[in-house]
Structure formats: structure tokens, C-alpha cells
Amino acid sequence: MAALAGVAQSTVSYVMSGNRPISQKTRDKVEKAMWELGYVPDAHARAMISNRSHIIGLLTETT
């Protein structure tokens, strides 16, 4: 993705995480590369990194 966008891997990471200010021009290049490569965020991977799954479990008992 970084090679296709012509940026550093860390720049791609910053665009994806939103943790650092990135110029709109650079953000557009990275997002275009993501689209061209068919990138889809993985919810499970994000949950592992953030330690939050955003999933609520519910158990019910029927008798």
C-alpha cells in the first residue's frame, strides 16, 4: 500500500489510525491505494490492538 501510494509505511499507519496530522493530499494518495488494492479493515485485528471488541454477549435460559 505504501509503495503504491509513494509514501512511507508509517504514513499509511498514521492515515489509518488517525493519530497524527497528515496533509489531505497525502491522505488522498493513501486512500486511493487502499481502494485500488481492495483493502477492507479487519474488525478482529482492530479489536486485538485496541483491547475492545465492541461486542456485547447475551445469554438467555428457556425452560
Buried (B, 14 or more C-beta within 10 A) or exposed (E): BBEBBEBEEEBBBBBBEEEEEBEEEBBEBBBEBBEEEEBEEEEEEBEEEEEEEEEEEEEEEEE
